[in-house]
């Protein structure tokens, strides 16, 4: 961690130094210049102290989350303003060398001060956009809940389930929450959808089960006609915290399972259930976390479907969308709809429906947000209800998904 922090700190300071040149060019007041520089130093020192006193047995604290958010915001400010000043300095250097070589001496330019101011205005203007966006994301964006609705059609959907509504939530990350009223609003908004079933696709906490204690009563109010079902995500196993023993780690997971039961969640641990309506039924399958790469692979699809028939209409809950990509799509069974989360859309990106959907996380996950279809099978990757790491969201807002299942009408020949 120390080596990583040193490298990141050097990058931060280089950006801050060059960015300061733009601020100093435009703001001549020495006290404001000192305040600007001290703000960068204070943010760096604060994040260092937070990491230096990091207790892995408890995971990331709220204070650490805020320090990380401020660090990212100021790093972005320094980088985007600094890059303009660096390019401007390099341009002047090459101009000076060109004059020396081809004009027998440098030619003084009376335009330098005015050009410097012009570049500085552009630098700070451009840098202010991501800087203020990151601060907004920490203040308001993380609780800007969006209800996204989809209608999916299937040839073999049982008639009784035509119009059946599913609400999906994912990635609660309760250890990051800091506003009870906003969370209560989210729970009310979820219930307001009045869906037939509510499905939670993992990551109830950041690291430890105790994070859920202040929110247990609030989330106990979640309800749906056919029940509330859940699966585990990679953060639920306690793998990112330090434990005095394997027994302590197991007790933490057992407590997390009990909390879900106490809240009325039916936790599916490589298991299945049938949802019945008017004498017909569809299969609901829940696997433990399975993630490509270094993520936990506790998911056992074969075990989960041992009571399921091949011809059943199937809804699969699997936290990590890479499971769908690498194991589900090519499975002998046909999984009509898979529900995942995990990516958070990286909590940062640009989305304009029908125009653009972009986030850096797309370079890590092929299926990272929204509905995708392949080989006649659908997946919805929920952007998550909560947040972790950066304590905010910019452009990728917290999501409540409502999916309506429809029987596809066959065209009359």
One Martini backbone bead per residue (centre of mass of N, CA, C, O) as a GRO file, in nm:
protein
  413
    1UNK     BB    1   0.057   0.062  -0.020
    2UNK     BB    2   0.295   0.265   0.005
    3UNK     BB    3   0.389   0.253  -0.290
    4UNK     BB    4   0.123   0.341  -0.414
    5UNK     BB    5   0.103   0.611  -0.259
    6UNK     BB    6   0.361   0.739  -0.367
    7UNK     BB    7   0.285   0.743  -0.664
    8UNK     BB    8   0.020   0.900  -0.628
    9UNK     BB    9   0.149   1.145  -0.482
   10UNK     BB   10   0.330   1.238  -0.715
   11UNK     BB   11   0.106   1.287  -0.919
   12UNK     BB   12  -0.046   1.491  -0.747
   13UNK     BB   13   0.189   1.703  -0.717
   14UNK     BB   14   0.235   1.761  -1.014
   15UNK     BB   15  -0.049   1.862  -1.072
   16UNK     BB   16  -0.053   2.083  -0.852
   17UNK     BB   17   0.184   2.251  -0.957
   18UNK     BB   18   0.072   2.316  -1.244
   19UNK     BB   19  -0.203   2.422  -1.149
   20UNK     BB   20  -0.085   2.663  -0.983
   21UNK     BB   21   0.004   2.834  -1.225
   22UNK     BB   22  -0.281   2.914  -1.310
   23UNK     BB   23  -0.373   3.046  -1.047
   24UNK     BB   24  -0.136   3.255  -1.022
   25UNK     BB   25  -0.194   3.407  -1.289
   26UNK     BB   26  -0.495   3.502  -1.196
   27UNK     BB   27  -0.403   3.511  -0.883
   28UNK     BB   28  -0.232   3.761  -0.690
   29UNK     BB   29  -0.308   3.681  -0.416
   30UNK     BB   30  -0.115   3.540  -0.169
   31UNK     BB   31  -0.331   3.418   0.021
   32UNK     BB   32  -0.481   3.253  -0.195
   33UNK     BB   33  -0.238   3.088  -0.283
   34UNK     BB   34  -0.187   2.954  -0.011
   35UNK     BB   35  -0.468   2.827   0.023
   36UNK     BB   36  -0.454   2.650  -0.228
   37UNK     BB   37  -0.202   2.486  -0.148
   38UNK     BB   38  -0.305   2.387   0.133
   39UNK     BB   39  -0.542   2.221   0.031
   40UNK     BB   40  -0.373   2.006  -0.112
   41UNK     BB   41  -0.205   1.920   0.133
   42UNK     BB   42  -0.440   1.843   0.327
   43UNK     BB   43  -0.558   1.616   0.152
   44UNK     BB   44  -0.303   1.440   0.146
   45UNK     BB   45  -0.262   1.407   0.452
   46UNK     BB   46  -0.540   1.288   0.518
   47UNK     BB   47  -0.523   1.028   0.341
   48UNK     BB   48  -0.270   0.921   0.477
   49UNK     BB   49  -0.382   0.895   0.767
   50UNK     BB   50  -0.613   0.706   0.702
   51UNK     BB   51  -0.432   0.473   0.591
   52UNK     BB   52  -0.238   0.453   0.841
   53UNK     BB   53  -0.525   0.390   1.027
   54UNK     BB   54  -0.614   0.132   0.900
   55UNK     BB   55  -0.885  -0.099   0.972
   56UNK     BB   56  -0.934  -0.414   0.841
   57UNK     BB   57  -1.153  -0.519   1.049
   58UNK     BB   58  -1.363  -0.273   0.940
   59UNK     BB   59  -1.277  -0.113   0.714
   60UNK     BB   60  -1.420   0.135   0.551
   61UNK     BB   61  -1.472   0.447   0.643
   62UNK     BB   62  -1.628   0.742   0.626
   63UNK     BB   63  -1.374   0.920   0.647
   64UNK     BB   64  -1.222   0.776   0.420
   65UNK     BB   65  -1.421   0.831   0.195
   66UNK     BB   66  -1.393   1.140   0.201
   67UNK     BB   67  -1.086   1.149   0.150
   68UNK     BB   68  -1.098   1.009  -0.125
   69UNK     BB   69  -1.286   1.209  -0.266
   70UNK     BB   70  -1.104   1.461  -0.231
   71UNK     BB   71  -0.857   1.348  -0.369
   72UNK     BB   72  -0.989   1.307  -0.649
   73UNK     BB   73  -1.078   1.599  -0.693
   74UNK     BB   74  -0.792   1.736  -0.666
   75UNK     BB   75  -0.648   1.562  -0.872
   76UNK     BB   76  -0.823   1.654  -1.109
   77UNK     BB   77  -0.765   1.954  -1.091
   78UNK     BB   78  -0.458   1.932  -1.128
   79UNK     BB   79  -0.447   1.771  -1.393
   80UNK     BB   80  -0.628   1.947  -1.590
   81UNK     BB   81  -0.467   2.211  -1.540
   82UNK     BB   82  -0.169   2.107  -1.573
   83UNK     BB   83  -0.172   2.005  -1.870
   84UNK     BB   84  -0.189   2.287  -1.999
   85UNK     BB   85   0.073   2.405  -1.873
   86UNK     BB   86   0.267   2.194  -1.983
   87UNK     BB   87   0.211   2.243  -2.283
   88UNK     BB   88   0.285   2.542  -2.277
   89UNK     BB   89   0.580   2.503  -2.187
   90UNK     BB   90   0.665   2.322  -2.423
   91UNK     BB   91   0.600   2.528  -2.642
   92UNK     BB   92   0.805   2.741  -2.549
   93UNK     BB   93   1.056   2.564  -2.568
   94UNK     BB   94   1.037   2.500  -2.873
   95UNK     BB   95   1.036   2.796  -2.960
   96UNK     BB   96   1.312   2.866  -2.848
   97UNK     BB   97   1.474   2.654  -3.007
   98UNK     BB   98   1.391   2.747  -3.287
   99UNK     BB   99   1.514   3.031  -3.259
  100UNK     BB  100   1.807   2.943  -3.209
  101UNK     BB  101   1.844   2.776  -3.476
  102UNK     BB  102   1.682   2.969  -3.712
  103UNK     BB  103   1.729   3.288  -3.564
  104UNK     BB  104   1.979   3.357  -3.396
  105UNK     BB  105   1.778   3.368  -3.161
  106UNK     BB  106   1.565   3.474  -2.944
  107UNK     BB  107   1.234   3.591  -2.953
  108UNK     BB  108   1.062   3.816  -2.819
  109UNK     BB  109   0.742   3.809  -2.644
  110UNK     BB  110   0.451   4.008  -2.586
  111UNK     BB  111   0.232   3.759  -2.563
  112UNK     BB  112   0.279   3.580  -2.312
  113UNK     BB  113   0.099   3.689  -2.078
  114UNK     BB  114  -0.173   3.665  -2.232
  115UNK     BB  115  -0.147   3.366  -2.303
  116UNK     BB  116  -0.123   3.262  -2.014
  117UNK     BB  117  -0.404   3.355  -1.926
  118UNK     BB  118  -0.568   3.203  -2.133
  119UNK     BB  119  -0.473   2.918  -2.052
  120UNK     BB  120  -0.560   2.938  -1.754
  121UNK     BB  121  -0.861   2.966  -1.802
  122UNK     BB  122  -0.898   2.700  -1.946
  123UNK     BB  123  -0.782   2.511  -1.732
  124UNK     BB  124  -0.981   2.587  -1.497
  125UNK     BB  125  -1.242   2.546  -1.652
  126UNK     BB  126  -1.205   2.246  -1.715
  127UNK     BB  127  -1.135   2.144  -1.419
  128UNK     BB  128  -1.408   2.231  -1.281
  129UNK     BB  129  -1.599   2.014  -1.383
  130UNK     BB  130  -1.492   1.751  -1.238
  131UNK     BB  131  -1.463   1.873  -0.958
  132UNK     BB  132  -1.765   1.953  -0.912
  133UNK     BB  133  -1.881   1.675  -0.979
  134UNK     BB  134  -1.749   1.521  -0.742
  135UNK     BB  135  -1.877   1.694  -0.520
  136UNK     BB  136  -2.170   1.644  -0.602
  137UNK     BB  137  -2.160   1.333  -0.577
  138UNK     BB  138  -2.114   1.350  -0.262
  139UNK     BB  139  -2.369   1.527  -0.186
  140UNK     BB  140  -2.606   1.402  -0.411
  141UNK     BB  141  -2.563   1.169  -0.626
  142UNK     BB  142  -2.576   0.913  -0.424
  143UNK     BB  143  -2.915   0.995  -0.389
  144UNK     BB  144  -3.004   0.978  -0.707
  145UNK     BB  145  -3.264   0.809  -0.770
  146UNK     BB  146  -3.341   0.552  -1.018
  147UNK     BB  147  -3.610   0.445  -1.225
  148UNK     BB  148  -3.588   0.151  -1.419
  149UNK     BB  149  -3.769   0.045  -1.716
  150UNK     BB  150  -3.866  -0.285  -1.835
  151UNK     BB  151  -3.954  -0.483  -2.132
  152UNK     BB  152  -3.984  -0.841  -2.162
  153UNK     BB  153  -3.985  -1.091  -2.413
  154UNK     BB  154  -4.149  -1.425  -2.433
  155UNK     BB  155  -4.246  -1.722  -2.568
  156UNK     BB  156  -4.232  -1.919  -2.277
  157UNK     BB  157  -4.419  -1.769  -2.103
  158UNK     BB  158  -4.629  -1.802  -1.875
  159UNK     BB  159  -4.943  -1.678  -1.877
  160UNK     BB  160  -4.962  -1.595  -1.568
  161UNK     BB  161  -4.683  -1.398  -1.620
  162UNK     BB  162  -4.822  -1.182  -1.767
  163UNK     BB  163  -4.697  -0.885  -1.621
  164UNK     BB  164  -4.471  -0.947  -1.446
  165UNK     BB  165  -4.306  -0.798  -1.159
  166UNK     BB  166  -3.966  -0.675  -1.113
  167UNK     BB  167  -3.754  -0.592  -0.844
  168UNK     BB  168  -3.423  -0.453  -0.854
  169UNK     BB  169  -3.147  -0.478  -0.631
  170UNK     BB  170  -2.808  -0.349  -0.549
  171UNK     BB  171  -2.549  -0.268  -0.375
  172UNK     BB  172  -2.576  -0.128  -0.081
  173UNK     BB  173  -2.345  -0.066   0.119
  174UNK     BB  174  -2.403   0.024   0.430
  175UNK     BB  175  -2.116   0.138   0.532
  176UNK     BB  176  -2.162   0.423   0.354
  177UNK     BB  177  -2.380   0.541   0.503
  178UNK     BB  178  -2.517   0.901   0.613
  179UNK     BB  179  -2.851   0.900   0.544
  180UNK     BB  180  -3.151   0.814   0.663
  181UNK     BB  181  -3.362   0.963   0.487
  182UNK     BB  182  -3.259   0.860   0.212
  183UNK     BB  183  -3.300   0.557   0.272
  184UNK     BB  184  -3.602   0.571   0.331
  185UNK     BB  185  -3.673   0.674   0.052
  186UNK     BB  186  -3.571   0.428  -0.105
  187UNK     BB  187  -3.758   0.219   0.024
  188UNK     BB  188  -4.021   0.358  -0.061
  189UNK     BB  189  -3.961   0.349  -0.367
  190UNK     BB  190  -3.954   0.045  -0.391
  191UNK     BB  191  -4.242  -0.013  -0.280
  192UNK     BB  192  -4.394   0.170  -0.494
  193UNK     BB  193  -4.373  -0.041  -0.736
  194UNK     BB  194  -4.546  -0.297  -0.677
  195UNK     BB  195  -4.427  -0.572  -0.701
  196UNK     BB  196  -4.422  -0.919  -0.700
  197UNK     BB  197  -4.099  -0.905  -0.678
  198UNK     BB  198  -3.791  -0.905  -0.477
  199UNK     BB  199  -3.444  -0.849  -0.585
  200UNK     BB  200  -3.121  -0.922  -0.439
  201UNK     BB  201  -2.767  -0.895  -0.578
  202UNK     BB  202  -2.574  -0.801  -0.355
  203UNK     BB  203  -2.396  -0.633  -0.125
  204UNK     BB  204  -2.475  -0.530   0.180
  205UNK     BB  205  -2.170  -0.484   0.238
  206UNK     BB  206  -1.834  -0.415   0.264
  207UNK     BB  207  -1.728  -0.627   0.526
  208UNK     BB  208  -1.934  -0.616   0.779
  209UNK     BB  209  -2.224  -0.694   0.950
  210UNK     BB  210  -2.246  -0.438   1.143
  211UNK     BB  211  -2.323  -0.228   0.920
  212UNK     BB  212  -2.641  -0.318   0.932
  213UNK     BB  213  -2.763  -0.237   1.206
  214UNK     BB  214  -2.876   0.067   1.142
  215UNK     BB  215  -3.058  -0.072   0.877
  216UNK     BB  216  -3.245  -0.310   0.941
  217UNK     BB  217  -3.524  -0.180   0.991
  218UNK     BB  218  -3.553  -0.037   0.719
  219UNK     BB  219  -3.519  -0.303   0.530
  220UNK     BB  220  -3.765  -0.458   0.659
  221UNK     BB  221  -3.983  -0.290   0.478
  222UNK     BB  222  -3.949  -0.469   0.258
  223UNK     BB  223  -4.179  -0.561  -0.015
  224UNK     BB  224  -4.372  -0.842  -0.162
  225UNK     BB  225  -4.596  -1.061  -0.265
  226UNK     BB  226  -4.361  -1.305  -0.327
  227UNK     BB  227  -4.118  -1.159  -0.205
  228UNK     BB  228  -3.774  -1.169  -0.074
  229UNK     BB  229  -3.468  -1.200  -0.252
  230UNK     BB  230  -3.123  -1.340  -0.224
  231UNK     BB  231  -2.769  -1.274  -0.254
  232UNK     BB  232  -2.430  -1.293  -0.275
  233UNK     BB  233  -2.144  -1.099  -0.254
  234UNK     BB  234  -1.810  -1.036  -0.237
  235UNK     BB  235  -1.840  -0.850   0.033
  236UNK     BB  236  -1.998  -1.058   0.230
  237UNK     BB  237  -1.739  -1.252   0.320
  238UNK     BB  238  -1.486  -1.074   0.439
  239UNK     BB  239  -1.220  -1.052   0.242
  240UNK     BB  240  -1.153  -0.720   0.314
  241UNK     BB  241  -1.077  -0.829   0.599
  242UNK     BB  242  -0.949  -0.876   0.917
  243UNK     BB  243  -0.888  -1.185   1.103
  244UNK     BB  244  -0.809  -1.376   1.380
  245UNK     BB  245  -0.999  -1.596   1.235
  246UNK     BB  246  -1.191  -1.821   1.065
  247UNK     BB  247  -1.419  -1.820   1.273
  248UNK     BB  248  -1.477  -1.516   1.269
  249UNK     BB  249  -1.551  -1.505   0.970
  250UNK     BB  250  -1.786  -1.707   0.986
  251UNK     BB  251  -1.956  -1.548   1.194
  252UNK     BB  252  -2.003  -1.307   1.010
  253UNK     BB  253  -2.159  -1.460   0.789
  254UNK     BB  254  -2.379  -1.571   0.972
  255UNK     BB  255  -2.487  -1.294   1.056
  256UNK     BB  256  -2.564  -1.198   0.773
  257UNK     BB  257  -2.772  -1.420   0.724
  258UNK     BB  258  -2.952  -1.349   0.969
  259UNK     BB  259  -3.024  -1.063   0.887
  260UNK     BB  260  -3.176  -1.141   0.632
  261UNK     BB  261  -3.387  -1.313   0.774
  262UNK     BB  262  -3.492  -1.088   0.969
  263UNK     BB  263  -3.580  -0.902   0.710
  264UNK     BB  264  -3.713  -1.126   0.494
  265UNK     BB  265  -3.494  -1.273   0.347
  266UNK     BB  266  -3.436  -1.508   0.082
  267UNK     BB  267  -3.150  -1.687   0.088
  268UNK     BB  268  -2.958  -1.793  -0.191
  269UNK     BB  269  -2.743  -2.096  -0.174
  270UNK     BB  270  -2.744  -2.262  -0.425
  271UNK     BB  271  -3.059  -2.217  -0.512
  272UNK     BB  272  -3.422  -2.279  -0.527
  273UNK     BB  273  -3.736  -2.155  -0.661
  274UNK     BB  274  -4.092  -2.128  -0.679
  275UNK     BB  275  -4.314  -1.937  -0.872
  276UNK     BB  276  -4.665  -1.902  -0.818
  277UNK     BB  277  -4.949  -1.894  -1.069
  278UNK     BB  278  -5.231  -2.028  -1.157
  279UNK     BB  279  -5.067  -2.320  -1.169
  280UNK     BB  280  -4.804  -2.176  -1.232
  281UNK     BB  281  -4.436  -2.159  -1.309
  282UNK     BB  282  -4.122  -2.026  -1.193
  283UNK     BB  283  -3.773  -2.005  -1.179
  284UNK     BB  284  -3.560  -1.941  -0.894
  285UNK     BB  285  -3.212  -1.856  -0.899
  286UNK     BB  286  -2.930  -1.884  -0.657
  287UNK     BB  287  -2.602  -1.766  -0.642
  288UNK     BB  288  -2.312  -1.740  -0.554
  289UNK     BB  289  -2.025  -1.604  -0.594
  290UNK     BB  290  -1.904  -1.530  -0.939
  291UNK     BB  291  -1.573  -1.435  -1.054
  292UNK     BB  292  -1.368  -1.313  -1.265
  293UNK     BB  293  -1.063  -1.394  -1.167
  294UNK     BB  294  -1.005  -1.291  -0.825
  295UNK     BB  295  -1.281  -1.371  -0.756
  296UNK     BB  296  -1.511  -1.525  -0.604
  297UNK     BB  297  -1.601  -1.901  -0.632
  298UNK     BB  298  -1.901  -2.011  -0.492
  299UNK     BB  299  -2.051  -2.074  -0.732
  300UNK     BB  300  -2.319  -2.334  -0.802
  301UNK     BB  301  -2.513  -2.417  -1.058
  302UNK     BB  302  -2.567  -2.721  -1.031
  303UNK     BB  303  -2.679  -2.706  -0.743
  304UNK     BB  304  -2.907  -2.489  -0.797
  305UNK     BB  305  -3.055  -2.696  -1.035
  306UNK     BB  306  -3.140  -2.982  -0.916
  307UNK     BB  307  -3.476  -2.893  -0.912
  308UNK     BB  308  -3.460  -2.828  -1.219
  309UNK     BB  309  -3.604  -2.790  -1.526
  310UNK     BB  310  -3.528  -2.737  -1.852
  311UNK     BB  311  -3.830  -2.609  -1.926
  312UNK     BB  312  -3.806  -2.389  -1.743
  313UNK     BB  313  -3.855  -2.083  -1.634
  314UNK     BB  314  -3.565  -1.860  -1.586
  315UNK     BB  315  -3.426  -1.702  -1.292
  316UNK     BB  316  -3.110  -1.541  -1.234
  317UNK     BB  317  -2.898  -1.494  -0.948
  318UNK     BB  318  -2.595  -1.295  -1.011
  319UNK     BB  319  -2.373  -1.069  -0.916
  320UNK     BB  320  -2.169  -1.135  -1.152
  321UNK     BB  321  -2.159  -1.086  -1.499
  322UNK     BB  322  -1.926  -1.289  -1.570
  323UNK     BB  323  -2.090  -1.543  -1.527
  324UNK     BB  324  -2.267  -1.516  -1.777
  325UNK     BB  325  -2.032  -1.508  -1.985
  326UNK     BB  326  -1.866  -1.790  -1.880
  327UNK     BB  327  -2.131  -1.997  -1.788
  328UNK     BB  328  -2.434  -1.943  -1.875
  329UNK     BB  329  -2.457  -1.920  -2.187
  330UNK     BB  330  -2.322  -2.232  -2.228
  331UNK     BB  331  -2.534  -2.370  -2.096
  332UNK     BB  332  -2.763  -2.618  -2.139
  333UNK     BB  333  -2.933  -2.423  -2.016
  334UNK     BB  334  -3.199  -2.184  -2.022
  335UNK     BB  335  -3.158  -1.838  -1.935
  336UNK     BB  336  -3.372  -1.588  -1.960
  337UNK     BB  337  -3.289  -1.436  -1.674
  338UNK     BB  338  -3.036  -1.217  -1.553
  339UNK     BB  339  -2.921  -1.092  -1.230
  340UNK     BB  340  -2.709  -0.810  -1.165
  341UNK     BB  341  -2.404  -0.630  -1.065
  342UNK     BB  342  -2.102  -0.487  -0.907
  343UNK     BB  343  -1.996  -0.237  -1.097
  344UNK     BB  344  -2.163   0.054  -1.064
  345UNK     BB  345  -2.046   0.198  -1.316
  346UNK     BB  346  -1.812   0.324  -1.125
  347UNK     BB  347  -1.978   0.594  -1.047
  348UNK     BB  348  -1.881   0.679  -1.351
  349UNK     BB  349  -2.017   0.888  -1.619
  350UNK     BB  350  -2.207   0.870  -1.935
  351UNK     BB  351  -2.571   0.931  -1.978
  352UNK     BB  352  -2.769   0.917  -2.286
  353UNK     BB  353  -3.042   0.820  -2.404
  354UNK     BB  354  -2.960   0.706  -2.730
  355UNK     BB  355  -2.645   0.819  -2.733
  356UNK     BB  356  -2.488   0.750  -2.442
  357UNK     BB  357  -2.265   0.487  -2.285
  358UNK     BB  358  -2.018   0.565  -2.032
  359UNK     BB  359  -1.737   0.389  -1.881
  360UNK     BB  360  -1.443   0.267  -1.759
  361UNK     BB  361  -1.567  -0.023  -1.690
  362UNK     BB  362  -1.588  -0.133  -1.990
  363UNK     BB  363  -1.275  -0.236  -1.985
  364UNK     BB  364  -1.361  -0.480  -1.777
  365UNK     BB  365  -1.675  -0.493  -1.865
  366UNK     BB  366  -1.893  -0.592  -2.103
  367UNK     BB  367  -2.120  -0.611  -1.872
  368UNK     BB  368  -2.225  -0.305  -1.680
  369UNK     BB  369  -2.517  -0.178  -1.791
  370UNK     BB  370  -2.810  -0.309  -1.813
  371UNK     BB  371  -2.946  -0.446  -2.104
  372UNK     BB  372  -2.885  -0.777  -2.239
  373UNK     BB  373  -2.849  -0.979  -2.549
  374UNK     BB  374  -2.794  -1.344  -2.583
  375UNK     BB  375  -2.903  -1.625  -2.716
  376UNK     BB  376  -3.195  -1.547  -2.589
  377UNK     BB  377  -3.056  -1.395  -2.344
  378UNK     BB  378  -3.084  -1.215  -2.041
  379UNK     BB  379  -2.937  -0.911  -1.889
  380UNK     BB  380  -2.917  -0.733  -1.575
  381UNK     BB  381  -2.718  -0.447  -1.480
  382UNK     BB  382  -2.697  -0.311  -1.188
  383UNK     BB  383  -2.577   0.004  -1.048
  384UNK     BB  384  -2.681   0.042  -0.773
  385UNK     BB  385  -2.759   0.185  -0.452
  386UNK     BB  386  -2.476   0.236  -0.364
  387UNK     BB  387  -2.138   0.280  -0.221
  388UNK     BB  388  -1.773   0.278  -0.290
  389UNK     BB  389  -1.502   0.456  -0.200
  390UNK     BB  390  -1.633   0.662  -0.370
  391UNK     BB  391  -1.870   0.894  -0.209
  392UNK     BB  392  -2.024   0.867  -0.507
  393UNK     BB  393  -2.192   1.017  -0.806
  394UNK     BB  394  -2.130   1.036  -1.176
  395UNK     BB  395  -2.383   0.974  -1.413
  396UNK     BB  396  -2.412   0.715  -1.217
  397UNK     BB  397  -2.691   0.619  -1.077
  398UNK     BB  398  -2.890   0.508  -0.856
  399UNK     BB  399  -3.073   0.186  -0.868
  400UNK     BB  400  -3.407   0.093  -0.980
  401UNK     BB  401  -3.548  -0.204  -1.101
  402UNK     BB  402  -3.806  -0.262  -1.355
  403UNK     BB  403  -3.950  -0.576  -1.463
  404UNK     BB  404  -4.145  -0.680  -1.738
  405UNK     BB  405  -4.323  -0.960  -1.821
  406UNK     BB  406  -4.379  -1.091  -2.157
  407UNK     BB  407  -4.580  -1.221  -2.393
  408UNK     BB  408  -4.519  -1.321  -2.699
  409UNK     BB  409  -4.662  -1.234  -2.996
  410UNK     BB  410  -4.770  -1.412  -3.250
  411UNK     BB  411  -4.780  -1.397  -3.569
  412UNK     BB  412  -5.005  -1.383  -3.819
  413UNK     BB  413  -5.025  -1.595  -4.116
   0.00000   0.00000   0.00000
